[in-house]
Amino acid sequence: MKTMDQCLTALVSVLGTPEKDIPLHAPYFGGNEWKYVKSCIDTGWVSSVGEYVNLFETKLIEYTKANYAVAVVNGTAALHIGLILANVNADDEVLIPSLTFIATANAVAYCGAIPHFIDSHPSNLGIDIEKLRNYLKENTIVKDRTCINKKSLRKITAIIPVHIFGHPVDMDALDEICQEYHLTIIEDASESLGSYYKGKHTGSFCDIAVLSFNGNKTVTCGGGGAILLKNAEMAKRAKHLTTTAKRAHRWEFYHDELGYNYRLPNINAALGCAQLEQLSGFVEKKRILAHQYYEAFQGIDIATILQESPYAKSNYWLNALILKKPDRQFVSSFIELANEHKLGLRGLWTPLDTLPMYLQCPKMDLSQTYALFDSVIALPSSPNLGSNYA
Amino acid sequence: MKTMDQCLTALVSVLGTPEKDIPLHAPYFGGNEWKYVKSCIDTGWVSSVGEYVNLFETKLIEYTKANYAVAVVNGTAALHIGLILANVNADDEVLIPSLTFIATANAVAYCGAIPHFIDSHPSNLGIDIEKLRNYLKENTIVKDRTCINKKSLRKITAIIPVHIFGHPVDMDALDEICQEYHLTIIEDASESLGSYYKGKHTGSFCDIAVLSFNGNKTVTCGGGGAILLKNAEMAKRAKHLTTTAKRAHRWEFYHDELGYNYRLPNINAALGCAQLEQLSGFVEKKRILAHQYYEAFQGIDIATILQESPYAKSNYWLNALILKKPDRQFVSSFIELANEHKLGLRGLWTPLDTLPMYLQCPKMDLSQTYALFDSVIALPSSPNLGSNYA
């Protein structure tokens, strides 16, 4: 109990004693949000037609240096389309971490494909790449430039690395494996807008990457997402698939393949444009907050604050307090206690392989995932907290 | 060419000579749109949390007298969830008109099910119910309270009547057939908010119905939709499925089935709330416009304006000019001509059974559908047109 009190004291030293609930991550609207949204309403362009969707895509390209960006309705939709672009078909397997938000697995299921769960590493909460290498060596064969699961005999088509809490996976090491095993990478940068890997923005160096602008993200559209692409042909197809696969025509309605109604409304894009203008400032403040958390927990033996990898600059979307020894009881009790004190702590996502709809899916040994689930606590990480709090 | 000029003159007599393009249907923001949307931004509640989603659902229930309403991201998502609630499984067939927007067929495909196309009637552009009755009698058998397609041997689980352009299908007659053949009805009221069937709002009397609030609809959320439900258990499941099937918990993440990220963001719901407050006035104006079109085309031999059925009160979402004799050439040429004159006329949707991804699907004789495709022209129908134009 003493250590629990120490942890609470450390939190309060950063966040102050809250008068009202401090959520895990709240949006901050301090720029042109009202101006842009108002202009949508005043012009009547709130829906699929309007300038802000294009402007939002342009701003995303400018910020991330991706070649192309296609705005969509949310990160889940972006993942779904990303998998289709990667030619993931029904009954294929897709490697994904068990330790991530449910959308990653669901998007695989939407394709009729099967999530194949892989383990995560405590250094950055992302895919354990060395373990993956050994696992693939032992459990798959490559035939005709196709990776086959030796046990299920199904094709393993793709892999989705997720930059958990904003911390980049070691993409060079992963890329080497993916080339050897002919796996297409769909980079899930939903949590890592503003994070860099070896100086390049996450999501900007793979053929296919996805972003999310949900209300709990670093910047928000209310709801929103985007697909980042390297290649013009793929970008064109992404736009086509997300707009009901309708052929361009002034007054005819002709759709040439199974499409989706995934386009981002203009009013949400307007909000996103205003938010993107403030992104650099948000990331700066979030990094200061992360440092404050780090300092505050320096004197506490049982836990540390997750730090970015040497190759990475993290947006610290969410700060992670990691127990040195897994302790489910401590995790639950401390989250309860903090929430009673109006501090909106959360646990990690229940490992996806243990959820009823994914119980039968193939998986490697996930001991590190389970240990992380019993060790990691997410801390309030809005940009205006800590010494940034005005 | 003389008749084409006459038709153009009739249009101009209603709409005036436009200085700028008159779109097919534009939103009108004359109420609390600013106030509600600004309050989202000011409070920071733009996303999944916030009061407007609940308020929007309450207002929908008040207006339609449905028992329950679940707001979602668009009408396509509403259809998808409606089909899941109707227990439509992979390889089932679902009866849908060939003459409707692509979303109806796509939602069936998202379930892994197969659209089975049925014909439409010129009196209201909706399902030809007598033809359906004869078709089912001849082509299906009922076994263990299940309707089986005699040819494909697949189960026919459900049917989606669409109230095209706001004109209600004869639901009593349809219901009788559906009871006989054990078909679940998913009522597609995407185009018929403000339309009534025998005094009841469309979508309020079936177990499952859907609405759309796309930018081209009578009222809009930018993008949005809703599922209307009769039964509390189903409403609960609809909310669960559309919010990633996450169990309610303050800080744990546990999802108990395959769910979807289909919730409507609060900022879009705020816009929708303001729009719903003006709905009655919009419908009144749209009915006046419809009457003006009717009068203007009275003297023209080759075409008429579609009128509501005796049992119905239509919102006249889109006014339909119907040629007395199908004439593809006239339809195309007149739409071209009108668009050159800044009048945003459109054709009907290409019959869905002729699109490449649905070519192999089962279908009845669709001669009336093809004739309608070559006869119907949609006219600009925003509430502020005609004598309503200030």
Interface residues (C-beta under 8 A of the other chain):
Chain A: A26 P27 Y28 F29 E33 W34 V37 K38 C40 I41 D42 G44 V46 S47 S48 V49 V73 N74 G75 T76 A77 F101 I102 A103 N106 A109 Y110 G112 N214 G215 N216 T220 C221 G222 G223 T244 K246 R250 W251 E252 F253 Y254 H255 D256 E257 L258 G259 Y260 N261 R263 L264 P265 N266 I267 N268 L271 I335 N339 G344 L345 R346 G347 L348 W349 T350 L355 P356 M357
Chain B: A26 P27 Y28 F29 E33 W34 V37 K38 C40 I41 D42 G44 V46 S47 S48 V49 V73 N74 G75 T76 A77 F101 I102 A103 N106 A109 Y110 G112 N214 G215 N216 T220 C221 G222 G223 T244 K246 R250 W251 E252 F253 Y254 H255 D256 E257 L258 G259 Y260 N261 R263 L264 P265 N266 I267 N268 L271 I335 N339 G344 L345 R346 G347 L348 W349 T350 L355 P356 M357
